[in-house]
Amino acid sequence: MFGVTLWEMFTYGQEPWVGLNGSQILHKIDKEGEQLPRPEDCPQDIYNVMLQCWAHKPEDRPTFLALRDFLLEAQPTDMRALQDFEEPDKLLIQMNDIITVIE
């Protein structure tokens, strides 16, 4: 479930497996080996975590402690603006601008 939640976050709320019911989704996953694709704005290391979360064997999935530790260290450095931002005396940002985060 957490892997799908991450996927939804990086697709900005898209619905996974849209139009399919629960049994159809399970068939695609279990019988066809289908996985959700990497979202366009998702870093590869985050997608790798999603793939780990979707492992068929529960013992192959990361624990929440491991997920927490990973996410605390894996902060994206590039982000895409989802909307325009314009305020007096502030940097102008236009939708789809790539913003590099520097700590």
C-alpha positions in Angstrom: 0.0 0.0 0.0 2.8 2.5 0.8 4.3 2.0 -2.6 1.0 2.9 -4.2 0.7 5.9 -1.9 4.1 7.1 -3.0 3.1 6.6 -6.6 0.0 8.7 -6.1 2.0 11.5 -4.5 4.5 11.6 -7.4 1.7 11.5 -10.0 0.0 14.4 -8.2 -3.0 12.3 -7.3 -3.6 10.2 -10.4 -5.7 7.1 -9.7 -3.7 3.8 -10.2 -5.2 1.2 -12.5 -8.1 3.5 -13.4 -11.1 1.7 -14.6 -10.2 -1.7 -13.2 -11.9 -3.4 -10.3 -10.0 -5.1 -7.4 -9.9 -8.6 -9.0 -8.7 -7.2 -12.4 -5.9 -5.3 -10.6 -4.9 -8.5 -8.7 -4.8 -10.4 -12.0 -2.6 -7.8 -13.6 -0.2 -7.8 -10.7 -0.2 -11.6 -9.9 -0.7 -13.2 -13.3 0.8 -10.6 -15.7 3.5 -9.2 -13.4 2.4 -5.6 -14.1 3.7 -2.8 -12.0 2.8 0.9 -12.0 5.2 2.9 -14.2 7.7 5.4 -12.8 6.0 8.8 -12.6 7.6 11.4 -14.8 8.7 13.6 -11.8 9.8 10.7 -9.6 13.5 10.2 -8.9 14.7 6.7 -9.7 15.7 6.0 -6.1 12.2 6.7 -4.9 10.8 4.5 -7.7 13.2 1.7 -6.6 11.6 2.0 -3.1 8.1 1.6 -4.7 9.3 -1.5 -6.5 10.6 -2.9 -3.2 7.2 -2.2 -1.6 5.5 -4.2 -4.4 7.6 -7.3 -3.9 5.4 -10.4 -3.9 7.0 -11.9 -0.8 6.4 -9.8 2.4 9.8 -10.6 3.7 11.3 -8.9 0.6 9.5 -5.6 1.3 11.1 -2.8 3.4 10.0 -2.2 7.0 8.5 1.1 7.9 11.6 1.8 9.9 13.7 1.3 6.8 11.3 3.4 4.7 11.5 6.2 7.3 15.2 6.2 7.3 15.4 6.2 3.6 12.9 9.1 3.2 14.6 11.2 5.8 17.8 11.1 3.7 16.3 11.1 0.2 15.1 14.6 -0.4 14.5 15.5 -4.0 16.9 18.2 -5.3 14.9 19.1 -8.4 11.2 19.8 -8.4 8.7 21.0 -11.1 6.4 23.9 -10.4 2.7 22.9 -10.6 1.4 26.4 -11.0 2.6 30.0 -11.5 3.8 31.9 -8.5 4.1 35.7 -8.6 4.3 38.0 -5.6 6.0 41.4 -5.2 9.6 41.1 -4.2 9.6 37.3 -4.7 11.2 35.2 -7.4 8.8 34.7 -10.3 8.0 31.0 -10.9 6.1 29.8 -13.9 4.3 26.4 -14.2 6.7 23.6 -15.3 9.8 25.5 -14.2 12.4 23.2 -12.7 13.4 24.3 -9.2 16.7 23.1 -7.8 16.7 22.8 -4.0 19.9 23.8 -2.3 20.3 23.3 1.5 
